[in-house]
Amino acid sequence: MATKTQIAEEIKDILAEEFECDRSAIKDETNLFTELDLDSIDAVDLVVRLQKLTQKRVNPEDFKKIRTFGEVVDIVEKLINE
């Protein structure tokens, strides 16, 4: 069972590696689209990476509502710890 901090660090790694985001700029309240400049294609790519991370299917409807890094961490934590 992963801790929330471990999950957040893994997702920061993905954002930094795949989307060239500045790791130090990523906080719970950071908006994925306005602050990290992700677009809808990036969001799909992120979902694919999160599915690989969790080994579970990410519900696209849940992900459509997500706007912040903290919300991503919460969804992934829920999936991992189910």
Short mmCIF file of the C-alpha atoms (twelve columns), coordinates in Angstrom:
data_MODEL
# 
_entry.id   MODEL 
# 
loop_
_atom_site.group_PDB 
_atom_site.id 
_atom_site.type_symbol 
_atom_site.label_atom_id 
_atom_site.label_alt_id 
_atom_site.label_comp_id 
_atom_site.label_asym_id 
_atom_site.label_seq_id 
_atom_site.Cartn_x 
_atom_site.Cartn_y 
_atom_site.Cartn_z 
_atom_site.pdbx_PDB_model_num 
ATOM 1  C CA . MET A 1  0.000   0.000  0.000   1 
ATOM 2  C CA . ALA A 2  1.513   3.302  -1.112  1 
ATOM 3  C CA . THR A 3  1.328   6.479  0.936   1 
ATOM 4  C CA . LYS A 4  -0.133  9.649  -0.477  1 
ATOM 5  C CA . THR A 5  3.350   11.219 -0.477  1 
ATOM 6  C CA . GLN A 6  4.797   8.298  -2.469  1 
ATOM 7  C CA . ILE A 7  1.954   8.518  -4.963  1 
ATOM 8  C CA . ALA A 8  2.433   12.279 -5.342  1 
ATOM 9  C CA . GLU A 9  6.157   11.812 -5.992  1 
ATOM 10 C CA . GLU A 10 5.479   9.140  -8.649  1 
ATOM 11 C CA . ILE A 11 2.997   11.412 -10.434 1 
ATOM 12 C CA . LYS A 12 5.423   14.358 -10.247 1 
ATOM 13 C CA . ASP A 13 8.027   12.109 -11.883 1 
ATOM 14 C CA . ILE A 14 5.594   11.306 -14.697 1 
ATOM 15 C CA . LEU A 15 4.710   14.969 -15.213 1 
ATOM 16 C CA . ALA A 16 8.366   15.997 -15.235 1 
ATOM 17 C CA . GLU A 17 9.518   13.192 -17.560 1 
ATOM 18 C CA . GLU A 18 6.609   12.976 -19.975 1 
ATOM 19 C CA . PHE A 19 5.367   16.547 -20.094 1 
ATOM 20 C CA . GLU A 20 8.518   18.488 -19.149 1 
ATOM 21 C CA . CYS A 21 6.825   20.121 -16.158 1 
ATOM 22 C CA . ASP A 22 8.932   21.832 -13.504 1 
ATOM 23 C CA . ARG A 23 8.779   19.433 -10.546 1 
ATOM 24 C CA . SER A 24 9.308   22.236 -8.030  1 
ATOM 25 C CA . ALA A 25 6.266   24.106 -9.378  1 
ATOM 26 C CA . ILE A 26 3.876   21.194 -8.780  1 
ATOM 27 C CA . LYS A 27 1.775   21.598 -5.642  1 
ATOM 28 C CA . ASP A 28 -1.597  20.104 -4.653  1 
ATOM 29 C CA . GLU A 29 -3.433  23.200 -5.866  1 
ATOM 30 C CA . THR A 30 -1.536  23.417 -9.181  1 
ATOM 31 C CA . ASN A 31 -3.953  23.446 -12.107 1 
ATOM 32 C CA . LEU A 32 -2.937  20.893 -14.721 1 
ATOM 33 C CA . PHE A 33 -4.267  22.886 -17.647 1 
ATOM 34 C CA . THR A 34 -3.659  26.545 -16.842 1 
ATOM 35 C CA . GLU A 35 -0.450  26.246 -14.815 1 
ATOM 36 C CA . LEU A 36 1.209   23.147 -16.293 1 
ATOM 37 C CA . ASP A 37 -0.083  23.780 -19.817 1 
ATOM 38 C CA . LEU A 38 -1.437  20.275 -20.352 1 
ATOM 39 C CA . ASP A 39 -3.986  19.925 -23.136 1 
ATOM 40 C CA . SER A 40 -6.622  17.268 -23.747 1 
ATOM 41 C CA . ILE A 41 -4.168  14.982 -25.564 1 
ATOM 42 C CA . ASP A 42 -1.725  15.314 -22.651 1 
ATOM 43 C CA . ALA A 43 -4.561  14.420 -20.282 1 
ATOM 44 C CA . VAL A 44 -5.229  11.213 -22.229 1 
ATOM 45 C CA . ASP A 45 -1.508  10.374 -22.153 1 
ATOM 46 C CA . LEU A 46 -1.479  11.009 -18.410 1 
ATOM 47 C CA . VAL A 47 -4.433  8.657  -17.899 1 
ATOM 48 C CA . VAL A 48 -2.589  5.937  -19.840 1 
ATOM 49 C CA . ARG A 49 0.494   6.409  -17.629 1 
ATOM 50 C CA . LEU A 50 -1.637  6.338  -14.470 1 
ATOM 51 C CA . GLN A 51 -3.282  3.108  -15.609 1 
ATOM 52 C CA . LYS A 52 0.175   1.568  -16.002 1 
ATOM 53 C CA . LEU A 53 1.142   2.876  -12.556 1 
ATOM 54 C CA . THR A 54 -1.961  1.546  -10.812 1 
ATOM 55 C CA . GLN A 55 -2.535  -1.541 -12.977 1 
ATOM 56 C CA . LYS A 56 -6.206  -0.508 -12.924 1 
ATOM 57 C CA . ARG A 57 -8.537  1.241  -15.318 1 
ATOM 58 C CA . VAL A 58 -8.985  4.954  -14.707 1 
ATOM 59 C CA . ASN A 59 -12.597 5.979  -15.250 1 
ATOM 60 C CA . PRO A 60 -12.572 8.692  -17.953 1 
ATOM 61 C CA . GLU A 61 -15.648 10.332 -16.408 1 
ATOM 62 C CA . ASP A 62 -13.821 10.743 -13.090 1 
ATOM 63 C CA . PHE A 63 -10.795 12.169 -14.850 1 
ATOM 64 C CA . LYS A 64 -12.828 14.746 -16.811 1 
ATOM 65 C CA . LYS A 65 -13.666 16.486 -13.523 1 
ATOM 66 C CA . ILE A 66 -10.042 16.737 -12.406 1 
ATOM 67 C CA . ARG A 67 -8.329  20.101 -12.599 1 
ATOM 68 C CA . THR A 68 -5.567  20.049 -9.968  1 
ATOM 69 C CA . PHE A 69 -2.553  17.910 -9.171  1 
ATOM 70 C CA . GLY A 70 -4.022  17.138 -5.744  1 
ATOM 71 C CA . GLU A 71 -7.160  15.720 -7.339  1 
ATOM 72 C CA . VAL A 72 -5.020  13.425 -9.515  1 
ATOM 73 C CA . VAL A 73 -3.193  12.189 -6.416  1 
ATOM 74 C CA . ASP A 74 -6.504  11.529 -4.637  1 
ATOM 75 C CA . ILE A 75 -7.885  9.467  -7.544  1 
ATOM 76 C CA . VAL A 76 -4.685  7.444  -7.896  1 
ATOM 77 C CA . GLU A 77 -4.521  6.843  -4.124  1 
ATOM 78 C CA . LYS A 78 -8.098  5.571  -4.219  1 
ATOM 79 C CA . LEU A 79 -7.308  3.222  -7.130  1 
ATOM 80 C CA . ILE A 80 -4.110  1.853  -5.582  1 
ATOM 81 C CA . ASN A 81 -5.623  1.278  -2.162  1 
ATOM 82 C CA . GLU A 82 -8.905  -0.315 -3.346  1 
# 
